Amino acid sequence: MNTEGENLTNKGNQQERSLNYLRKSSETTRQAPKTKITKAYLLGLLHDATETKYTFRVAQNNKEFSEAIQNGILALGCKAWVYKEGKSRNVFVTEFSKKLLNKVPIETLKEKKDYIRGYFDAEGGIAKSANVHFYLYFAQKNLNDLREVKKYLSDINIQCGKTHNPSKRIDPHYWRFYIRTLSHKRFAKEIGSLHPVKAEILRMKI
């Protein structure tokens, strides 16, 4: 049988748990991305896509992200499908019509930010280990393509390092540049990520 003191203690613990829950919920709400999937974002995301005659196919190993892409495309008024590729592979494909991204302009600052975000979610690198110095980078074999996204980053005052080839012996056609450390916070604020893993790392690390 519980005593009055025990009842008060239990009530206090419940109130504290409720307060903790409200704090976490409030924090989550503040940190929830205000961005959504746009055509410019999808255009950036295509850097990690393949294509058929009529469709684009974006492959990811994160089902949650694949379904988020699908929902974003549906919200734009276009059909999209998500399916697992192979029985033993942890790969999920989001497929949608090429018509959706026909003649999409990348001109305004918002369009550039959305495009960069999609590009980062497709081809961007981020430190996932706490044992290494935190970094953000973009990498691509198409040098002109990489120069374009670097120019967009410069347009929103995000500083980047030198574009370089990490190893000509391994791959002479692979190019990369890092986001400078002093621009990490600005990148997280202005660009961020819609990928659940990258978004969480940005939130925790910066």
C-alpha positions in Angstrom: 0.0 0.0 0.0 1.4 3.4 -1.0 1.9 6.0 1.6 1.0 9.7 1.1 4.7 10.5 0.7 5.2 7.9 -2.0 2.1 9.2 -3.8 3.5 12.7 -3.8 6.9 11.4 -5.0 5.2 9.5 -7.9 3.1 12.5 -8.8 6.3 14.7 -8.8 8.1 12.2 -11.0 5.1 12.1 -13.4 5.1 15.9 -13.6 8.8 16.0 -14.2 8.5 13.4 -17.0 5.7 15.5 -18.5 7.8 18.6 -18.4 10.7 16.8 -20.0 8.4 15.6 -22.8 7.1 19.1 -23.4 10.6 20.5 -23.5 11.7 17.8 -26.0 8.5 18.3 -28.1 9.1 22.1 -28.1 12.7 21.6 -29.1 11.7 19.2 -31.8 9.2 21.7 -33.1 11.7 24.5 -33.2 14.2 22.3 -35.0 11.8 20.7 -37.5 12.8 21.8 -41.0 10.6 24.6 -42.4 11.6 23.6 -45.9 9.8 21.3 -48.3 10.6 19.3 -51.4 10.5 21.6 -54.4 11.3 21.1 -58.1 14.6 22.9 -57.5 15.4 20.5 -54.7 14.6 17.5 -56.9 16.8 18.8 -59.6 19.7 18.9 -57.2 18.8 15.4 -56.0 19.1 14.0 -59.5 22.9 14.0 -59.1 22.4 10.6 -57.4 19.7 9.4 -59.9 19.4 7.2 -62.9 16.9 7.5 -65.7 14.7 5.6 -68.1 13.1 6.9 -71.2 10.2 8.5 -69.3 11.2 8.5 -65.6 13.9 9.4 -63.0 14.9 6.9 -60.4 16.4 8.1 -57.1 17.9 5.2 -55.1 18.6 5.5 -51.3 19.3 3.1 -48.5 17.0 5.0 -46.2 13.3 4.0 -46.6 12.1 7.0 -44.6 13.9 9.4 -46.9 12.6 7.6 -50.0 9.1 7.9 -48.8 9.6 11.6 -47.9 10.7 12.2 -51.5 7.6 10.4 -52.8 5.3 12.4 -50.6 7.0 15.6 -51.7 6.5 14.7 -55.4 2.9 13.8 -54.7 2.4 17.2 -53.1 3.7 18.7 -56.4 0.9 17.0 -58.2 2.9 14.2 -59.8 2.7 10.5 -59.3 5.6 8.7 -57.6 6.4 5.1 -56.6 8.7 3.7 -53.9 9.9 0.1 -54.2 12.7 -2.0 -52.8 15.4 -3.0 -55.4 16.3 -6.6 -55.0 15.4 -9.0 -52.1 18.8 -8.9 -50.3 19.7 -5.2 -50.9 18.8 -2.4 -48.6 18.0 -0.1 -51.5 14.8 1.8 -52.0 13.9 3.5 -55.3 11.7 6.5 -55.8 10.5 6.8 -59.4 8.7 9.6 -61.0 8.0 11.2 -64.4 10.6 13.3 -66.1 7.9 15.8 -67.1 7.8 17.1 -63.5 11.3 18.7 -63.9 10.9 20.0 -67.4 12.6 23.4 -67.7 12.9 24.1 -64.0 14.6 27.5 -63.5 17.4 28.0 -60.9 17.5 31.8 -60.6 16.3 33.1 -57.3 18.2 32.7 -54.0 15.5 30.3 -52.8 15.7 28.2 -55.9 19.5 28.1 -55.4 19.2 27.1 -51.7 16.7 24.3 -52.6 18.9 23.1 -55.4 22.0 23.0 -53.2 20.1 21.2 -50.5 19.0 18.5 -53.0 22.6 18.3 -54.3 23.9 17.9 -50.8 21.4 15.2 -49.9 22.5 13.4 -53.1 26.2 13.9 -53.3 27.3 15.8 -50.2 29.6 14.3 -47.6 29.3 14.9 -43.8 31.4 13.6 -40.9 29.5 10.8 -39.1 32.1 9.9 -36.5 32.7 11.9 -33.3 36.4 10.9 -33.6 37.2 13.0 -36.6 37.2 16.7 -37.3 33.7 17.8 -38.5 33.5 18.4 -42.2 31.0 19.1 -45.0 31.9 18.6 -48.7 30.5 18.3 -52.2 31.9 15.8 -54.7 31.2 15.0 -58.3 32.9 13.7 -61.4 31.4 16.5 -63.5 33.7 19.4 -62.8 31.6 22.1 -64.5 28.6 20.8 -62.5 30.5 21.1 -59.3 31.7 24.6 -60.2 28.0 25.6 -60.7 26.9 24.5 -57.2 30.0 26.2 -55.7 29.0 29.4 -57.4 25.5 29.1 -55.9 27.0 28.6 -52.5 29.1 31.8 -53.0 25.9 33.7 -54.0 24.5 33.1 -50.4 27.8 33.9 -48.7 28.9 30.3 -47.9 32.6 30.0 -48.2 34.2 27.0 -49.8 37.7 25.6 -50.1 39.6 24.9 -53.2 38.2 22.4 -55.7 40.6 19.5 -55.9 41.1 16.0 -57.0 41.7 13.8 -53.9 43.8 11.2 -55.8 44.6 11.2 -59.5 45.9 7.7 -59.1 42.6 6.3 -57.8 40.3 8.5 -60.0 41.6 11.4 -62.0 38.1 12.6 -62.8 36.7 12.8 -59.3 36.5 16.3 -57.8 35.7 17.7 -54.4 35.5 20.8 -52.3 34.9 21.4 -48.6 32.7 24.0 -46.9 35.0 26.1 -44.8 34.7 25.7 -41.1 33.6 29.3 -40.5 30.6 28.7 -42.9 29.4 25.4 -41.2 26.7 27.2 -39.1 25.5 29.3 -42.0 25.3 26.2 -44.2 23.2 24.4 -41.5 20.9 27.4 -41.2 20.5 28.4 -44.8 20.8 25.0 -46.5 20.4 22.2 -44.0 19.2 18.8 -45.2 16.0 16.9 -45.7 17.8 13.6 -45.3 17.0 12.3 -41.8 20.6 11.1 -41.0 22.3 14.2 -42.4 19.8 16.5 -40.8 20.3 15.0 -37.4 24.0 15.2 -37.6 23.8 18.9 -38.6 21.5 19.5 -35.7 23.8 17.7 -33.2 27.2 18.9 -34.5 26.6 22.5 -35.3 
